[in-house]
Amino acid sequence: MANKKNFKPANNIQDLQYFGEFGGVNPSISDSSTYTFLSAKTMFDTFEGNADGCYLYSRHSTPSNLYLGEALAAMEGTETANVAASGMGAITPTLLQFCEAGDHIVSSRTIYGGTYAFLKNFAPRLNIQTSFVDITKLDVVEAAITPDTKVLFCECVSNPLLEIADIEGLAKIAKKHDIPLLVDNTFSPLSISPAKLGADVVMHSLTKFINGASDTMGGVVCGSQELIDTLRNVNDGACMLLGASMDSLRAASILKNLRTLHIRMQQHSKNGLFLAQKFEANGLRTVYPGLASHPGHELMKKQMNQQYGFGGMLTIDAGSLDKANELMELMQERNLGYLAVSLGFYKTLFSAPGSSTSSEIPEDEQVEMGLTDGLIRFSIGLDADIERTYAMMRECMIEVGVL
């Protein structure tokens, strides 16, 4: 659907223009934790939620945060957005805003370990239960919905198995049952535009590709004005009351980095596809949405914005955790990247998710979903000479016996 409309999110970002307080090309940073009012009545109205355009307290919002939120909403094609101090600081309040004691969530079984841990271990303390399903099977998803289900949640490209969610199909199911579809688009910014495909709420960890510098944390919730107003409500808004607010300095920094996202994603994708094709040709079990062998390849092609490619995330299976660790340590020693969690950095990052970012998932469930202990997750960097990178990686793989 997005391709037929030739939707180009990066252009929407570039159309935004903010002048600083003194005419600077960057908006001035709001370095205040609280804001003054010209009248007591305006302060009262603001607490009641009736005074648009007034700033109250930085936990509620700031001009710098609103600039960033507006840019991210333009990227995702939603009415507005609210930024938070981390990806989890965006995801957990949003889920809690939709749910209360006795409610039920249907979630993909392959999601970021922190989100999984929240739904599996923490939410039940609030009497909120979650059914984890294979998100690629629409009939299984629909069968899991009960009268108590309040949210359908998934990742567009799942962490770490890189499964592709059928956003249009899931949106139809959600609409049929009158529940919202919430998606985490952290792995595929610009490549997929979930709101254009029917998702109600789009979330990101800004820490990753969007910021791109691995120097700050951040999160965002993109959705309707009504939802964002609800999240910010001083009386019962989860974002306001749980306090995971972004600092204005960080918001200004991420906004500057966001302007190059479209260029960076194209390079991440170009490098990712090149390495995936080489690794697969070498006989490695390689998972990358751009490969014809990927089960979700055709679906990804159908719903992606072609100019941004298939993304910068890929996995290979080294055969065992020992081999995976040995390979990652050698690649780091040879200056091919960092043995580190997270993603979206200019250098390649690699980790074994079964013992790191997905370690919250019990071993038996890891086995059931196909998360092997030898799996290595790569966030492919912005290397200018990707052929040289591949040649050096191949040498490392031969040296440790993976090839």
LUMZARO-625945 format. One record per residue (C-alpha): x negated, y negated, z negated. Coordinates in pm, 1 decimal. Example, Ala and Ser with C-alpha at 12.3 -4.5 7.8 and 13.67 -1.06 7.14 Angstrom:
! residues 2
      east     north        up
   -1230.0     450.0    -780.0
   -1367.0     106.0    -714.0
This chain:
! residues 403
      east     north        up
       0.0       0.0       0.0
    -276.4    -241.5     -95.2
    -464.9    -174.5     227.5
    -163.0    -247.3     446.2
    -128.6    -587.2     281.2
    -504.2    -646.0     313.8
    -510.6    -752.9     -49.1
    -851.8    -895.5    -142.0
    -872.8    -965.5    -515.0
   -1216.1   -1127.6    -498.5
   -1078.5   -1403.3    -278.5
    -820.3   -1482.4    -545.0
   -1100.8   -1531.8    -795.9
   -1288.2   -1755.7    -555.4
    -979.3   -1970.4    -503.8
    -982.6   -2069.9    -870.2
   -1153.2   -2399.8    -943.9
   -1217.0   -2538.1   -1290.7
   -1387.2   -2867.7   -1365.2
   -1572.7   -2916.5   -1688.9
   -1469.4   -3191.0   -1927.4
   -1726.7   -3423.8   -1770.2
   -1691.1   -3304.5   -1412.4
   -1926.2   -3008.3   -1440.4
   -1887.2   -2718.4   -1196.9
   -1846.5   -2489.1   -1498.2
   -1562.4   -2557.9   -1742.4
   -1672.6   -2691.4   -2077.7
   -1702.4   -2430.8   -2353.1
   -1451.7   -2478.0   -2631.0
   -1680.3   -2457.4   -2934.1
   -1408.0   -2488.8   -3197.5
   -1236.4   -2237.1   -3420.3
    -937.4   -2462.1   -3488.2
    -756.4   -2739.7   -3301.9
    -594.4   -3062.1   -3409.7
    -234.1   -3173.3   -3355.5
    -108.7   -3525.6   -3299.7
     204.8   -3453.7   -3501.3
     315.8   -3214.0   -3772.1
     619.5   -3117.0   -3565.4
     400.1   -2999.9   -3278.2
     205.6   -2779.7   -3518.9
     532.0   -2631.3   -3646.6
     657.9   -2574.4   -3292.2
     333.8   -2401.7   -3199.4
     366.2   -2160.2   -3490.9
     719.8   -2091.1   -3373.3
     588.3   -2021.9   -3024.2
     767.6   -2318.1   -2867.6
     482.2   -2548.8   -2764.6
     316.1   -2443.9   -2441.2
     -27.1   -2586.5   -2373.4
    -115.3   -2642.2   -2738.4
    -411.8   -2471.3   -2897.6
    -373.0   -2346.9   -3251.3
    -661.7   -2133.8   -3373.2
    -926.9   -1943.3   -3182.2
    -789.8   -1603.2   -3288.6
    -476.8   -1700.4   -3095.0
    -653.6   -1840.3   -2788.1
    -899.8   -2103.2   -2669.2
    -942.6   -2298.0   -2345.3
   -1248.0   -2086.0   -2258.7
   -1056.5   -1764.4   -2313.4
    -765.9   -1888.9   -2105.0
    -999.3   -1975.3   -1815.4
   -1133.7   -1619.4   -1817.3
    -787.4   -1469.5   -1858.1
    -656.1   -1668.4   -1563.2
    -942.3   -1548.5   -1343.3
    -887.5   -1184.3   -1441.6
    -513.4   -1214.7   -1381.4
    -592.3   -1350.0   -1034.5
    -819.5   -1051.4    -975.0
    -552.2    -800.8   -1075.3
    -255.2    -986.9    -928.5
     -64.6   -1024.2   -1257.0
     108.5   -1328.6   -1405.6
    -149.3   -1379.8   -1677.3
    -394.2   -1201.8   -1907.8
    -528.1   -1198.6   -2262.3
    -895.2   -1135.4   -2336.9
   -1025.3    -952.0   -2642.2
   -1355.0    -882.6   -2814.6
   -1395.4    -533.8   -2663.3
   -1224.7    -284.6   -2437.7
   -1082.4    -100.6   -2736.8
    -978.0    -439.6   -2876.8
    -756.8    -472.3   -2569.1
    -630.2    -113.9   -2540.0
    -533.5     -33.5   -2897.6
    -327.5    -346.8   -2974.1
    -143.3    -311.1   -2643.8
     -50.1      50.2   -2714.8
      61.9     -46.8   -3064.6
     270.4    -335.1   -2929.8
     475.8     -88.0   -2727.7
     498.6     180.9   -2996.2
     615.0     218.5   -3355.2
     652.7     507.9   -3599.4
     826.0     803.6   -3439.0
     733.6     709.3   -3082.4
     549.3     918.7   -2826.3
     284.5     852.4   -2560.6
     201.1    1056.0   -2251.1
    -166.0    1015.5   -2164.0
    -414.9    1159.6   -1922.1
    -630.3    1423.5   -2090.2
    -948.6    1285.9   -1933.9
    -999.5     937.5   -2073.4
   -1272.5     745.7   -2251.6
   -1365.9     917.1   -2577.9
   -1279.5     614.5   -2790.9
    -929.5     590.9   -2644.0
    -886.3     966.2   -2685.9
    -995.1     946.0   -3050.8
    -752.5     661.3   -3117.4
    -458.8     851.7   -2967.4
    -556.2    1191.8   -3108.0
    -683.6    1102.4   -3455.8
    -572.4     753.1   -3554.9
    -229.4     694.8   -3400.6
     -79.1    1000.1   -3580.2
    -147.1     818.0   -3910.7
     116.4     573.2   -3786.6
     341.5     861.5   -3680.0
     273.3     797.1   -3312.1
     213.2    1120.7   -3122.7
      46.6    1175.0   -2784.6
      78.7    1449.7   -2525.4
    -240.4    1483.9   -2317.8
    -172.4    1607.5   -1965.4
    -342.1    1666.6   -1631.6
    -266.3    1327.4   -1478.1
    -323.4    1460.5   -1124.9
     -11.9    1680.5   -1151.1
     291.9    1454.6   -1134.3
     535.9    1733.1   -1224.3
     338.3    1806.3   -1541.7
     333.6    1436.3   -1629.4
     708.9    1401.7   -1590.3
     777.7    1721.8   -1785.3
     586.5    1579.0   -2083.1
     813.1    1274.0   -2111.6
    1064.3    1290.6   -2397.8
    1338.3    1052.3   -2519.2
    1079.0     916.5   -2766.1
     817.3     839.1   -2500.0
     739.1     469.5   -2488.1
     420.2     457.8   -2277.9
     260.9     640.3   -1985.5
    -116.2     583.3   -1998.1
    -402.7     676.3   -1767.6
    -732.1     560.8   -1621.3
    -735.3     485.1   -1248.2
   -1065.3     672.6   -1216.4
   -1107.6     885.2   -1525.7
   -1401.1     887.2   -1764.7
   -1607.6    1099.6   -1722.0
   -1462.5    1348.3   -1472.5
   -1371.9    1085.8   -1209.8
   -1022.1    1219.0   -1152.3
    -807.0     987.6    -940.7
    -465.8     888.6   -1072.2
    -180.9     848.2    -823.7
     -74.8     504.2    -944.3
     220.2     474.9    -705.7
     347.9     821.5    -800.6
     304.8     757.8   -1171.6
     474.0     418.4   -1140.3
     779.6     581.9    -984.6
     798.6     831.7   -1271.3
     758.1     554.3   -1528.6
    1028.6     344.8   -1365.3
    1262.4     642.6   -1344.9
    1231.3     695.2   -1720.2
    1228.3     322.7   -1800.7
     885.0     324.5   -1962.7
     581.6     109.0   -1879.1
     277.3     242.6   -1696.2
     -40.5     120.6   -1866.2
    -368.6     179.9   -1683.5
    -734.6     132.8   -1767.2
    -915.2      14.2   -1454.6
   -1264.9     -13.5   -1605.5
   -1427.4     230.0   -1360.1
   -1276.5      73.6   -1047.1
   -1246.2    -306.4   -1063.5
   -1160.7    -451.5    -721.2
   -1170.7    -103.2    -564.2
    -820.1     -34.8    -697.0
    -548.7    -295.0    -762.2
    -310.0    -107.5    -995.3
     -52.1    -386.1   -1031.2
      -6.7    -390.0    -654.0
      58.1     -15.1    -671.4
     323.9     -46.1    -942.5
     139.1     -42.2   -1275.7
     294.7    -266.0   -1541.1
     -18.9    -338.4   -1744.0
    -384.5    -328.7   -1633.6
    -665.6    -317.6   -1888.1
   -1043.4    -333.1   -1863.9
   -1348.3    -308.8   -2077.2
   -1516.2    -628.0   -1959.8
   -1835.9    -492.4   -2114.9
   -1891.9    -278.7   -1806.6
   -1882.2    -371.5   -1435.9
   -1695.9    -699.3   -1473.6
   -1960.3    -861.3   -1693.5
   -2235.6    -650.2   -1539.2
   -2522.8    -758.1   -1764.1
   -2488.6    -521.3   -2062.2
   -2525.1    -819.3   -2294.1
   -2178.6    -857.8   -2441.7
   -1856.2    -674.7   -2520.1
   -1513.8    -777.1   -2400.4
   -1173.6    -650.3   -2300.0
    -865.0    -775.7   -2119.8
    -493.7    -700.7   -2090.4
    -341.6    -815.1   -1759.7
      35.8    -823.9   -1735.3
     348.3   -1033.5   -1744.4
     371.5   -1366.2   -1922.7
     631.6   -1210.1   -2151.8
     395.1    -930.1   -2257.1
     100.0   -1161.2   -2319.5
     316.5   -1402.2   -2519.1
     434.1   -1105.8   -2726.0
      77.7    -987.9   -2790.0
     -20.3   -1338.6   -2904.0
     285.6   -1398.4   -3122.0
     180.8   -1522.0   -3465.4
     448.9   -1316.2   -3641.6
     426.3    -972.7   -3482.2
     177.4    -988.1   -3194.2
     -73.4    -704.0   -3214.8
    -359.0    -898.4   -3052.5
    -300.8   -1195.0   -3281.1
    -263.2    -994.7   -3601.8
    -528.0    -726.1   -3549.5
    -786.3    -994.4   -3479.2
   -1001.9    -846.8   -3200.3
   -1049.7   -1193.1   -3049.5
   -1314.9   -1295.0   -2800.0
   -1560.0   -1571.7   -2880.7
   -1548.9   -1872.0   -2646.1
   -1921.0   -1851.0   -2568.1
   -1879.4   -1491.0   -2456.2
   -1573.7   -1577.8   -2248.4
   -1768.2   -1849.0   -2066.3
   -2056.3   -1608.6   -2000.9
   -1831.1   -1335.4   -1860.5
   -1648.7   -1586.7   -1640.8
   -1979.4   -1683.7   -1477.2
   -2071.8   -1319.2   -1414.3
   -1725.0   -1239.3   -1281.6
   -1791.4   -1462.0    -981.0
   -2041.4   -1211.4    -837.9
   -1834.8    -900.3    -910.5
   -1723.1    -856.6    -549.6
   -2084.3    -855.4    -428.4
   -2203.3    -624.7    -705.4
   -1922.8    -371.7    -657.9
   -2003.0    -340.0    -289.6
   -2366.6    -261.1    -371.8
   -2278.2     -23.6    -655.6
   -2046.9     160.6    -415.5
   -2295.6     165.6    -130.0
   -2565.4     313.0    -353.3
   -2324.0     554.5    -519.8
   -2206.9     698.5    -189.7
   -2562.2     734.9     -60.0
   -2683.0     925.0    -366.9
   -2369.7    1139.9    -388.6
   -2407.7    1253.6     -28.5
   -2776.0    1334.4     -81.6
   -2716.2    1519.6    -409.0
   -2435.3    1726.8    -257.1
   -2649.8    1809.5      46.6
   -2918.4    1932.2    -195.0
   -2669.7    2183.2    -333.8
   -2596.4    2003.7    -660.9
   -2242.7    2016.9    -798.6
   -2165.4    1650.7    -735.1
   -1845.2    1466.1    -812.2
   -1784.3    1130.9    -642.9
   -1454.3     998.3    -504.0
   -1623.0     904.6    -176.8
   -1707.8    1266.3     -96.3
   -1461.1    1463.6     117.1
   -1506.1    1749.2    -132.1
   -1352.4    1542.3    -413.2
    -991.9    1658.6    -480.4
    -875.9    1298.4    -500.8
   -1068.6    1170.4    -198.7
    -768.9    1116.8      30.5
    -563.7     963.9    -251.4
    -846.4     725.4    -333.2
    -872.5     622.4      31.7
    -497.8     561.1      43.8
    -481.6     333.8    -259.4
    -822.4     163.1    -259.2
    -930.9    -174.2    -123.3
   -1167.6     -42.4     139.2
   -1417.9    -328.4     133.5
   -1522.1    -251.1    -224.9
   -1593.3     115.8    -168.3
   -1550.5     416.4    -394.6
   -1728.7     272.6    -695.9
   -2059.1     318.3    -870.8
   -1981.6     622.3   -1088.9
   -2082.3     978.5   -1006.4
   -2159.8    1300.3   -1191.0
   -2383.3    1599.2   -1129.7
   -2412.0    1923.7   -1321.3
   -2766.2    2005.7   -1430.8
   -2663.4    2353.6   -1546.5
   -2722.1    2310.7   -1919.3
   -2752.4    2038.8   -2181.0
   -3125.2    2108.4   -2217.0
   -3180.2    2062.4   -1842.1
   -2963.7    1750.5   -1841.2
   -3158.9    1596.3   -2128.0
   -3493.8    1686.9   -1975.5
   -3394.5    1533.4   -1642.6
   -3260.5    1212.1   -1796.6
   -3568.9    1165.8   -2012.0
   -3796.2    1212.0   -1710.0
   -3593.9     972.3   -1493.2
   -3617.3     709.8   -1766.5
   -3993.0     767.8   -1795.7
   -4025.5     717.1   -1418.7
   -3836.0     383.8   -1439.4
   -3531.7     511.7   -1250.6
   -3286.7     388.6   -1511.3
   -3196.8     413.5   -1876.2
   -3077.1     702.2   -2089.5
   -2790.1     498.6   -2226.5
   -2413.8     494.0   -2252.3
   -2194.8     229.4   -2085.4
   -2190.4     136.5   -1718.0
   -2203.0    -146.1   -1467.9
   -2562.4    -258.1   -1537.1
   -2806.9    -364.4   -1262.3
   -3018.3     -59.2   -1349.5
   -2882.3     293.6   -1327.2
   -2756.4     430.4   -1658.7
   -2717.5     802.1   -1728.9
   -2586.1    1009.3   -2017.4
   -2446.9    1353.0   -2095.5
   -2086.9    1263.3   -2184.5
   -2006.8    1591.7   -2357.1
   -2247.5    1498.1   -2635.3
   -2204.1    1119.6   -2618.0
   -1917.6     912.6   -2476.6
   -1674.6    1206.6   -2475.3
   -1802.1    1379.4   -2789.3
   -1476.7    1288.1   -2965.3
   -1302.8    1549.2   -2748.7
   -1319.7    1897.7   -2911.1
   -1542.6    2147.1   -2730.6
   -1257.1    2381.4   -2640.0
   -1069.9    2094.3   -2476.9
   -1385.4    1987.0   -2293.5
   -1412.1    2337.9   -2151.1
   -1044.7    2340.7   -2051.6
   -1073.3    2013.8   -1858.1
   -1402.3    2111.0   -1692.1
   -1640.1    1890.4   -1890.3
   -1951.3    2110.2   -1895.8
   -2242.2    2051.9   -2133.2
   -2478.6    2008.3   -1836.0
   -2273.7    1724.2   -1686.7
   -2464.5    1399.2   -1631.8
   -2266.8    1079.9   -1575.6
   -2443.3     819.8   -1361.5
   -2359.4     451.5   -1341.0
   -2548.5     369.4   -1024.3
   -2740.5      43.1   -1025.8
   -2800.2    -231.4    -771.9
   -3122.8     -86.8    -631.1
   -3230.3    -264.6    -311.5
   -3415.0      44.4    -182.1
   -3181.5     330.3    -260.6
   -3373.9     572.5     -36.6
   -3681.0     527.3    -256.5
   -3466.0     577.5    -566.3
   -3327.2     901.3    -423.6
   -3673.3    1033.2    -332.7
   -3797.4     970.4    -686.7
   -3485.6    1124.5    -843.7
   -3524.2    1431.0    -625.1
   -3884.7    1471.8    -739.8
   -3764.9    1460.4   -1102.4
   -3496.4    1720.9   -1031.6
   -3747.9    1954.6    -869.1
   -3992.4    1904.9   -1154.5
   -3742.1    2006.5   -1426.2
   -3592.3    2288.2   -1218.8
   -3250.8    2136.9   -1147.2
   -3329.7    2169.1    -774.5
